[in-house]
Amino acid sequence: FLHRAGNSFSLILLNLDFEEINANDFLDNIKSLNTTKNVPIIVFSKESDETFILNCIKKGASDYFKYPFDLNVLKLKSEILIEKQQEFLSEDESYFNAKYRSVMENKNTAVIEYDWLNNIFLYDPSISECIQGTFDSRSFWSILLEDEIADSNDIDKIKKIIDELINDSKKTNTYVEVRLKSSDSTKHWFTINAFKYINDFKFTNKIILTVCDNDKDILIDDKLRFKTEHDVLTGLYNHDTFIKKAEDRLNQAPNVSYILFVCEINNFKFINERFGIKESEKLLQFCANRILFYTDLERGLCGRLSNDSFAMLFSYDIDFFNDSIKILKCFFEDYPLNTKITASGGAYIIDDPTIPIEIIINRASLAKDTTRDSYVSKITVYDNSMNEKQYTEQYIADHMEQALKNGEFIVYLQPQINHSTEEIIGAEALARWVDPIKGIISPVDFIPFFEKNGFISKMDEYIWEKAAIHLQNWIKKGNKQIPISVNVSRQDINDPKLCEKLLTIVNKYDIPINLFRIEITESYFSEDTERIISVVEKLHNNGFLIELDDFGSGYSSLNILKDIQIDILKLDMKFFSGKDDLGRSVPIITSVIKMARLLNIPVIAEGVETKIQADFLLSLGCEIIQGFYYSKPLPVN
C-alpha cells in the first residue's frame, strides 16, 4: 500500500507494539521506498529502553513517544513536522521548476527525470496538464499501461530509446513518436525526446525525457500565426499582413485593375478623450465588423493599418466604385454614440501593379487627408497634384516650430465696414506666414495642416496674444477703438482651459473684453453639440461676445440659433451662386437676415466681392460687410 500511495501522505504515525511488526525491518522498508523516504515518521511504543529508542531514530524516525503520552504534545509535534514536510516538497518542486524552466514554459511539454541506476522517476509537477494519468509511486511503465495512457507497443518504443542511450556510450540523445492519452482524454501524437544527463565528473545515471504534444503544437502554431497576422482588437489583418496579402493578390492577377481605399474616423482622438478608451475600442470593433462583412461579400481584402485607419482592396470597375462610395460612407455613421461620427476616405485606382503597395497606401492616405475633419463623410480619389501638397506639408512640418519662435506668423486684419457710411467698425484677425525662403505661405496650405497635426492651438494662442497687443497699442495711442475678432479652432474648443487662457490674455494686456471677440465656426456644432454649447455659455458668461462664423455652411443652422446665445451672425456668402448672380440665393439670404433681426442678432456678411452684392445686402438691412469688395486682409500698419 505504501509502495503505491506513500507520496500521498504528509506524516506516518507508527505503533511498534504490534507483535507482528519488527521495528528495524519496518523502518528500513519505509525509508527504502521512493514514495515514503521523505515522509516524516513519529514512532510510539511502551518500550523505554534507550538503545531501542536511539535505534528507531537512526532508522529514520523523526520523533519517539512512550506510552502514555500527552495527545496535545503529539498534535503539536505532528503539525510542526507536516509544515516542514510541505516546505521541503515546495523546495523540491521549485528545484525541478528551476532546473527545467525553459522546457516547462511550453505548456504542451512535460519533463521526466529518470534515474536508471536506482529505477526512480521524478516527474514535472504539471505533467498531468500534458498527459492524463496518476503519476504516483508506480513505475513509469506501469502508469502508462495501467492508466491506459499508451499501449504496449508504444511503451516498448519508449523503453527502446532509453536502452539505446544507456547502452551506447557515444549516443547522447534520441527521440520517438508515440500515441499517448492527452489531458483531454483523447489519443494524440507525442514526440518523446531523450537526453543523457552528464554531471561534472562525466558520469551519467540519468535520462531526461521531454514529452511534447504534437497535436496541440499544431493548434498553437495556428493560434500564434493568427496572432502574428491579425490585429488583436479588431481581428482584421494587421498592417504588415495586409501589405503582404495585397502584394500577393496584385502579383497573382497583374492584368486586373484594383482599387485601394483608406478610411479613417474623423476626430477619433476627441472621441477617445471624451468617451473613454473602452467606448473607442467598441467603435473600432463595430467599424471593423462592417468592413470585414463588406469585403468578404465583394471578395476583397481588408486590414487595420493603425489606430482608427483601415484599408480595403477590391477589383475595380466604375459601377462597383460608385456603389462603394455610398456604402463606405455609411460604415461609421450609425454607431450609437452621443456625437456625430464621420469618416474621411481616400482611394487609389491601381493600373500599375508594379507600384509598391506602401506607395499605393500612402497615395490613398493623401487623398483621404484632403477630406479629413469634414462634418460629412467623404471619399476622394487620388490625383498627382496631391503629391505637391505632401511636399508642401513636409516643408511646413519641418519649419513650423522655428517659425513660431522667429515671429514669422504675422497678424493680418480684414476690416469689417458699414456699407452705408463706409466706416470701419471692426476687424477679423487672420494668420499669415512670412517665410524667409518661400515668402508668404498661403493659409490654405498651413491652417488645415495645423488642424490635422495639432499645432493649430499653439498658433492660435500666438495670434490671440498679438491681437491683444495691437488693441492695447491702439488704446495707448488714443486711436479709435474697434473690436478684433479672433478664431478658435476645433482643438481649442476641446481644451478645458480655453476660457481661462482667453481671460488671461485680456487681463494681461488690460483691454476691454468687448473688444476681444470670439469666432466659432458653425460646422463645429455638428460634432458634439452639447459640449460646444457648454463652452460657448462659459465664454459668454465671462463677458466675451461670440460670433458664429460661416453661418449657413452646415446643416443645423436654425437649431444653433435656437439653442445658443449668439451675439453676432457671420453670413457665409457661399449662398451666392456667382459674383453677381443672386438667383435662388435671394429668398434664402432675405429669410436669414430677417430672422436674425427678429432675434436681435446683428449680421456681418463675409466674402462680399462686388458692389451688387453689397448693395443687395444693404437693401435687406445688412450693413456690415467683410470681403474683397472693400479690402483683402492687411498688415496692421
C-alpha positions in Angstrom: 0.0 0.0 0.0 2.8 2.5 0.9 4.6 1.5 -2.2 1.7 2.6 -4.3 0.4 5.6 -2.4 3.0 6.6 0.0 3.6 10.0 -1.6 0.0 10.9 -0.7 0.9 11.2 3.0 2.4 14.1 4.9 3.1 12.1 8.1 3.2 8.5 9.2 2.3 7.5 12.8 3.8 4.1 13.6 2.8 2.0 16.6 5.6 -0.6 17.2 3.7 -2.5 19.9 2.1 -4.9 17.5 3.8 -8.3 17.8 3.9 -8.9 14.0 5.9 -5.6 13.4 9.7 -5.7 13.5 10.8 -2.2 14.2 14.1 -2.4 12.4 12.8 -4.1 9.3 9.7 -1.9 9.1 11.6 1.4 9.3 14.1 0.2 6.8 11.4 -0.8 4.4 9.6 2.6 4.7 12.8 4.6 4.1 13.7 2.4 1.1 10.5 3.2 -0.7 10.8 6.1 -3.2 7.3 7.2 -2.2 7.9 7.4 1.5 11.6 8.0 2.0 11.0 11.7 2.7 7.8 11.4 4.7 8.3 12.1 8.5 7.6 9.3 10.9 6.5 9.5 14.5 7.0 6.3 16.4 5.3 5.4 19.7 5.6 2.4 22.0 5.6 1.2 25.6 9.3 0.4 25.2 11.5 2.7 27.4 14.9 1.1 26.5 17.2 3.9 25.5 19.0 1.7 22.9 15.7 0.8 21.3 14.7 4.5 21.1 18.1 5.6 19.6 17.9 2.8 17.0 14.5 4.0 15.9 15.8 7.5 15.4 18.8 6.1 13.4 16.5 4.1 11.2 14.7 7.3 10.2 12.0 8.1 12.9 11.5 11.8 13.2 10.4 11.5 16.9 9.5 8.9 19.6 6.7 8.9 22.1 6.5 6.5 25.0 3.0 5.4 26.3 1.3 7.0 28.0 1.8 10.5 26.3 0.0 13.8 26.0 -2.1 13.9 22.9 -1.8 17.7 22.7 2.0 17.4 22.5 1.7 14.7 19.8 -0.6 17.0 17.8 1.8 20.0 18.1 4.7 17.8 17.0 2.7 16.5 14.1 1.8 20.0 12.9 5.4 21.1 13.0 6.6 18.0 11.1 3.9 18.4 8.5 4.7 22.1 8.0 8.4 21.2 7.5 7.5 18.5 5.0 5.4 20.9 2.9 8.3 23.3 2.9 10.6 20.5 1.7 8.2 19.5 -1.1 7.8 23.1 -2.2 11.6 23.4 -2.4 11.8 20.2 -4.2 9.2 21.3 -6.8 10.9 24.7 -7.1 14.2 22.8 -7.8 12.5 20.9 -10.6 10.9 24.0 -12.0 14.1 26.0 -11.9 16.1 23.1 -13.5 13.8 22.6 -16.4 12.1 26.1 -16.6 13.0 26.7 -20.3 11.3 23.5 -21.3 8.3 23.7 -19.0 7.4 27.2 -20.3 5.9 25.3 -23.2 2.5 24.2 -21.8 2.4 21.2 -24.1 5.7 19.8 -23.0 6.3 17.8 -19.8 9.7 16.8 -18.3 10.6 13.4 -16.7 13.9 12.7 -14.9 14.8 9.0 -14.9 17.5 7.7 -12.6 18.1 4.4 -14.3 20.6 3.0 -11.8 18.0 3.3 -8.9 15.0 2.9 -11.2 13.5 6.2 -9.8 11.3 8.6 -11.9 10.9 12.2 -11.0 8.0 14.0 -12.7 7.3 17.5 -13.8 4.7 18.8 -11.3 2.5 19.8 -14.2 2.7 16.6 -16.2 -1.0 15.9 -15.8 -1.7 19.0 -17.8 0.0 17.2 -20.7 -0.7 13.5 -20.2 -3.8 12.1 -18.5 -2.8 9.8 -15.6 -1.9 9.4 -12.0 1.8 9.8 -11.5 2.3 8.1 -8.2 4.9 5.6 -6.8 4.3 3.1 -9.5 6.9 2.7 -12.2 6.5 4.9 -15.2 5.9 1.9 -17.3 3.1 0.6 -15.0 1.4 4.0 -15.1 1.5 4.2 -18.9 -0.1 0.7 -19.1 -2.5 0.6 -16.1 -3.8 4.1 -16.7 -4.3 3.3 -20.4 -2.0 6.2 -21.4 -0.2 4.1 -24.0 -0.4 0.6 -25.5 2.3 -2.0 -25.1 3.8 -1.3 -28.5 4.3 2.4 -27.8 5.7 1.6 -24.3 8.3 -0.7 -25.9 9.3 2.1 -28.3 10.0 4.4 -25.3 11.9 1.7 -23.5 13.9 1.1 -26.6 15.2 4.7 -27.0 16.1 4.7 -23.2 18.0 1.4 -23.6 19.9 2.8 -26.6 21.1 5.8 -24.6 22.1 3.6 -21.6 24.0 1.1 -23.7 25.6 3.3 -26.3 28.2 5.5 -24.7 28.6 7.7 -27.8 24.9 8.4 -28.1 23.7 11.5 -26.2 20.1 12.0 -27.4 17.3 10.4 -29.5 13.6 10.6 -29.9 10.5 8.6 -30.8 6.9 9.5 -31.8 4.2 7.6 -30.0 0.4 7.8 -29.3 -0.4 8.8 -25.7 -3.6 9.8 -23.9 -3.7 13.6 -23.7 -5.1 15.6 -20.8 -8.3 16.0 -22.8 -8.8 12.1 -22.7 -8.1 11.7 -26.4 -5.1 10.0 -28.0 -2.6 12.4 -29.6 0.7 12.0 -31.3 3.6 12.9 -28.9 7.3 13.3 -29.5 9.4 12.0 -26.7 13.0 13.3 -26.7 15.5 11.5 -24.6 18.8 13.1 -23.4 21.7 11.8 -21.3 22.3 13.9 -18.2 26.1 14.1 -17.7 27.4 15.5 -14.4 30.7 17.4 -13.8 32.5 14.1 -13.4 31.5 12.9 -16.9 29.3 10.3 -15.3 25.6 9.7 -16.1 23.0 7.8 -14.3 20.0 9.9 -15.5 17.9 10.2 -18.7 15.9 13.3 -19.2 12.7 12.8 -21.2 10.7 15.7 -22.7 7.1 14.7 -23.7 5.6 17.1 -26.3 2.0 17.0 -27.6 2.4 17.4 -31.4 -1.4 17.9 -32.0 -1.6 20.8 -29.5 1.5 22.2 -31.0 -0.2 22.4 -34.4 -3.1 24.2 -32.8 -0.8 26.5 -31.0 1.1 27.2 -34.3 -2.3 28.2 -35.9 -3.1 30.4 -32.9 0.3 32.0 -33.0 0.1 32.5 -36.7 -3.3 34.2 -36.3 -2.0 36.4 -33.5 1.0 37.3 -35.7 -1.1 38.2 -38.7 -4.1 39.8 -37.2 -4.9 42.9 -35.2 -5.7 41.9 -31.6 -8.6 44.4 -31.1 -10.5 44.0 -34.4 -9.4 40.6 -35.8 -8.6 42.2 -39.1 -5.2 41.7 -40.8 -2.6 43.9 -39.2 -0.6 46.5 -41.2 2.3 44.1 -42.2 0.0 41.2 -43.1 -2.4 43.4 -45.2 0.6 44.7 -47.2 1.9 41.1 -47.8 -1.6 39.8 -48.8 -2.3 42.8 -51.0 1.1 42.3 -52.8 0.3 38.7 -53.3 -3.1 39.5 -54.8 -1.7 42.1 -57.2 1.1 39.8 -58.3 -1.3 36.9 -58.9 -3.5 38.9 -61.3 -1.3 41.6 -62.9 -3.8 42.3 -65.7 -6.7 43.1 -63.3 -7.4 46.7 -62.2 -7.8 47.2 -58.4 -8.8 50.0 -56.2 -7.5 50.6 -52.7 -9.4 52.5 -50.1 -8.1 54.0 -46.8 -10.7 55.2 -44.3 -10.3 57.0 -41.0 -12.7 58.2 -38.3 -12.7 61.9 -38.1 -11.7 63.4 -34.7 -11.0 60.0 -33.2 -8.7 61.4 -30.6 -11.6 63.6 -29.3 -13.9 60.6 -29.2 -11.2 58.7 -27.2 -10.8 61.5 -24.7 -14.5 62.4 -24.5 -16.0 58.9 -24.1 -13.0 56.8 -23.0 -10.8 54.1 -24.4 -13.4 51.3 -23.9 -16.0 53.1 -25.9 -13.5 54.0 -28.6 -12.5 50.3 -28.9 -16.1 49.3 -29.3 -16.5 51.8 -32.1 -13.4 50.4 -33.8 -14.7 46.9 -33.5 -18.1 48.0 -34.8 -16.5 49.6 -37.9 -14.1 46.6 -38.4 -17.1 44.1 -38.4 -18.8 46.2 -41.1 -15.7 46.5 -43.2 -15.0 42.7 -42.9 -18.6 41.8 -43.9 -18.5 44.1 -46.9 -15.0 43.0 -48.1 -16.0 39.3 -47.7 -19.1 40.0 -49.7 -17.1 41.6 -52.5 -14.2 39.1 -52.2 -11.9 41.9 -51.2 -9.2 42.3 -48.7 -9.1 44.5 -45.5 -6.9 45.4 -42.6 -6.3 47.8 -39.8 -3.3 50.0 -40.6 -3.1 51.9 -37.3 -5.4 53.3 -34.6 -8.5 54.3 -36.5 -7.2 53.8 -40.0 -8.5 50.9 -42.2 -7.5 49.7 -45.7 -9.6 47.8 -48.2 -8.6 46.3 -51.6 -11.1 45.4 -54.3 -11.0 44.6 -58.0 -12.1 47.7 -59.8 -14.9 48.7 -62.1 -16.7 52.0 -62.3 -20.1 50.7 -61.1 -18.5 49.0 -58.1 -16.7 52.2 -57.3 -19.8 54.3 -57.3 -21.7 51.8 -55.1 -18.7 51.5 -52.8 -18.5 55.3 -52.2 -22.1 55.2 -50.9 -21.6 52.1 -48.8 -18.2 53.1 -47.2 -19.6 56.4 -46.2 -22.2 54.6 -44.0 -19.7 52.4 -42.2 -19.1 54.7 -39.3 -22.2 56.9 -39.2 -24.9 55.0 -37.2 -22.8 53.8 -34.3 -24.9 54.6 -31.1 -22.9 57.4 -29.5 -23.9 60.9 -28.4 -21.9 62.7 -31.0 -21.8 62.8 -34.8 -19.3 60.3 -36.3 -18.0 60.9 -39.8 -15.2 59.4 -41.8 -12.7 60.5 -44.3 -11.7 58.2 -47.1 -9.1 58.2 -49.9 -9.0 55.9 -52.9 -6.3 55.0 -55.4 -7.0 53.2 -58.6 -4.2 50.7 -59.3 -3.5 50.4 -63.0 0.2 49.6 -62.5 0.7 46.6 -60.2 4.4 47.2 -60.0 4.0 50.2 -57.8 4.9 49.2 -54.2 1.8 48.7 -52.1 3.3 51.1 -49.4 3.3 53.9 -52.0 -0.3 53.0 -53.0 -1.4 53.2 -49.4 0.4 56.5 -49.0 -1.3 58.0 -52.0 -4.8 56.8 -50.9 -3.9 58.3 -47.5 -3.0 61.6 -49.2 -6.4 61.6 -50.9 -8.1 60.8 -47.5 -6.4 63.8 -45.8 -7.9 66.2 -48.2 -11.3 65.4 -46.8 -10.3 65.0 -43.2 -12.3 66.7 -40.4 -15.3 67.2 -42.6 -18.6 67.3 -40.9 -19.9 64.8 -43.5 -18.2 61.6 -44.7 -16.3 61.9 -47.9 -14.1 59.8 -50.1 -11.7 61.4 -52.6 -9.7 59.7 -55.4 -6.0 60.4 -55.6 -4.5 62.6 -58.3 -0.9 63.6 -58.9 -1.4 67.2 -57.6 -1.7 65.6 -54.1 2.0 64.8 -54.1 2.8 68.5 -54.4 0.6 69.0 -51.3 2.6 66.4 -49.5 5.9 68.1 -50.2 4.4 71.4 -49.0 3.1 69.9 -45.8 6.5 68.3 -45.2 8.2 71.7 -45.5 5.6 73.2 -43.1 6.1 70.4 -40.6 9.9 70.9 -40.7 9.7 74.7 -40.2 6.6 75.5 -38.1 8.2 75.3 -34.7 11.1 77.6 -35.6 8.7 79.9 -37.5 6.7 80.5 -34.3 9.9 81.2 -32.3 11.1 83.6 -35.0 7.9 85.5 -35.2 7.2 84.6 -38.8 3.5 84.3 -38.2 2.0 87.8 -38.7 -1.4 89.1 -37.7 -3.3 90.4 -40.7 -6.6 92.2 -40.2 -9.5 92.2 -42.6 -11.7 95.2 -41.9 -15.5 95.0 -41.3 -17.1 98.0 -42.8 -20.5 99.7 -42.6 -21.6 99.8 -46.2 -23.9 102.8 -45.7 -21.2 105.0 -44.0 -18.1 103.2 -45.3 -16.7 103.4 -41.7 -14.5 100.6 -40.3 -16.4 99.2 -37.3 -14.3 96.0 -36.6 -11.8 93.6 -38.0 -11.0 89.8 -38.1 -7.5 88.7 -37.1 -6.1 86.3 -39.6 -2.7 84.5 -39.5 -0.2 84.9 -42.3 3.2 83.1 -42.5 6.0 85.1 -44.0 8.7 82.5 -44.6 12.3 83.8 -45.2 12.8 81.2 -48.1 9.3 80.7 -49.7 7.9 84.2 -48.9 4.2 84.2 -47.9 2.9 80.7 -47.3 -0.9 80.5 -48.0 -3.1 79.9 -45.0 -4.9 77.4 -47.3 -1.8 75.3 -47.0 -0.8 75.6 -43.4 -4.1 76.1 -41.5 -5.7 72.7 -42.4 -2.3 71.0 -41.8 -2.0 72.6 -38.3 -5.6 71.5 -37.6 -4.6 68.0 -38.5 -1.3 67.8 -36.6 -2.5 69.8 -33.5 -0.1 72.7 -34.0 -3.1 75.0 -34.6 -3.6 75.5 -30.8 0.0 77.0 -30.4 -0.5 79.2 -33.4 -4.0 80.3 -32.2 -2.6 81.3 -28.8 0.2 83.3 -30.5 -2.3 85.1 -32.7 -4.7 85.9 -29.8 -1.8 87.5 -27.9 -0.6 89.5 -30.9 -4.2 90.7 -31.5 -4.5 91.8 -27.8 -1.1 93.7 -28.1 -2.5 95.6 -31.1 -5.6 96.5 -29.2 -3.5 97.7 -26.2 -1.3 99.8 -28.5 -4.4 101.5 -30.2 -5.8 102.3 -26.7 -2.4 103.8 -25.5 -2.1 105.9 -28.7 -5.6 107.2 -28.4 -6.7 105.6 -31.7 -10.2 104.7 -32.4 -11.1 101.6 -30.6 -12.6 98.9 -32.8 -13.1 95.2 -31.8 -10.9 92.5 -33.2 -12.4 89.0 -33.7 -10.1 86.0 -33.1 -10.7 82.5 -34.3 -10.8 79.4 -32.1 -10.2 76.0 -33.7 -11.9 72.7 -33.0 -8.9 71.7 -30.9 -9.2 74.9 -28.9 -12.9 74.1 -28.2 -11.8 70.7 -26.8 -9.3 72.4 -24.4 -11.0 72.6 -20.9 -8.8 75.7 -20.1 -9.9 77.7 -23.2 -11.9 80.3 -21.3 -9.1 80.7 -18.7 -6.5 81.2 -21.4 -8.5 83.9 -23.2 -9.2 85.7 -19.9 -5.5 85.6 -19.0 -4.7 87.4 -22.3 -7.4 90.0 -21.8 -6.3 90.7 -18.2 -2.6 90.7 -19.1 -3.0 93.5 -21.6 -5.8 95.3 -19.8 -8.1 95.5 -22.8 -11.9 95.8 -22.6 -13.3 92.3 -23.1 -16.0 93.5 -25.5 -13.2 94.5 -27.9 -11.8 90.9 -28.0 -14.4 88.9 -29.8 -14.5 85.1 -30.3 -15.3 83.5 -33.6 -16.6 79.9 -33.7 -17.3 78.1 -36.9 -20.8 76.7 -37.3 -19.7 73.3 -38.5 -18.1 72.5 -35.1 -21.6 72.3 -33.7 -22.5 69.2 -35.8 -19.9 67.1 -33.9 -20.6 67.4 -30.2 -23.3 70.0 -29.8 -23.7 69.7 -26.0 -20.1 70.2 -25.3 -19.7 73.2 -27.6 -22.8 74.7 -26.2 -21.4 74.5 -22.7 -18.1 76.1 -23.9 -19.9 78.9 -25.6 -22.1 79.5 -22.4 -18.9 79.7 -20.3 -17.3 82.2 -22.6 -20.5 84.2 -22.8 -20.9 84.2 -19.0 -17.4 85.6 -18.6 -18.2 88.6 -20.9 -16.9 87.5 -24.3 -19.0 88.3 -27.4 -19.5 85.3 -29.6 -19.6 85.4 -33.4 -20.9 82.4 -35.3 -18.7 82.1 -38.4 -19.7 80.6 -41.7 -23.4 80.6 -40.8 -25.4 78.6 -43.4 -22.5 76.2 -44.4 -23.7 73.4 -42.2 -27.0 71.5 -41.7 -28.0 72.6 -38.2 -28.1 76.4 -38.5 -31.6 77.0 -37.2 -31.1 74.7 -34.3 -28.0 76.6 -33.3 -29.8 79.9 -33.2 -32.5 78.3 -31.0 -30.1 76.6 -28.6 -27.2 79.0 -28.2 -27.0 82.7 -27.3 -25.1 84.1 -30.3 -24.1 87.8 -30.3 -23.2 88.2 -34.0 -24.0 86.2 -37.0 -21.5 86.0 -39.8 -23.3 85.0 -43.0 -21.5 82.7 -45.3 -21.7 84.2 -48.8 -21.3 80.9 -50.4 -25.0 81.2 -50.7 -24.3 83.3 -53.9 -24.0 81.1 -56.9 -21.7 83.6 -58.6 -20.2 87.0 -58.1 -23.2 88.9 -59.3 -25.7 86.2 -60.0 -28.1 86.3 -57.0 -30.5 83.8 -58.5 -32.2 81.5 -56.0 -30.0 82.8 -53.2 -32.2 85.9 -52.8 -35.1 84.4 -50.8 -32.6 82.3 -48.6 -30.5 85.3 -47.7 -33.5 87.5 -47.2 -35.0 85.0 -44.8 -31.8 84.6 -42.8 -31.3 88.3 -42.4 -35.0 88.9 -41.4 -34.8 86.0 -38.9 -31.6 87.5 -37.4 -33.3 90.9 -37.0 -36.3 89.3 -35.3 -33.8 87.7 -32.8 -31.9 91.0 -32.4 -28.7 89.4 -33.7 -26.5 91.7 -35.8 -25.3 90.2 -39.1 -21.9 90.5 -40.8 -21.8 89.3 -44.4 -18.4 87.9 -45.2 -16.9 87.0 -48.6 -18.6 90.0 -50.3 -16.7 90.7 -53.5 -18.8 93.1 -55.6 -20.9 96.3 -55.3 -24.0 94.5 -56.5 -23.7 92.0 -53.6 -23.0 94.8 -51.0 -25.9 97.0 -52.2 -28.3 94.0 -52.2 -27.3 93.2 -48.6 -27.8 96.8 -47.6 -31.3 96.8 -49.1 -32.1 93.9 -46.8 -30.8 95.7 -43.7 -27.4 94.0 -43.5 -25.0 96.9 -43.3 -21.8 95.3 -42.1 -19.6 93.9 -44.9 -16.4 92.0 -44.9 -14.7 90.9 -48.1 -12.5 91.7 -51.0 -15.0 94.4 -52.3 -13.6 96.7 -49.6 -10.3 95.1 -48.6 -8.3 92.0 -48.5 -6.6 91.1 -45.2 -3.9 93.7 -44.5 -0.9 94.1 -42.1 -1.8 96.1 -39.0 0.4 99.0 -40.1 
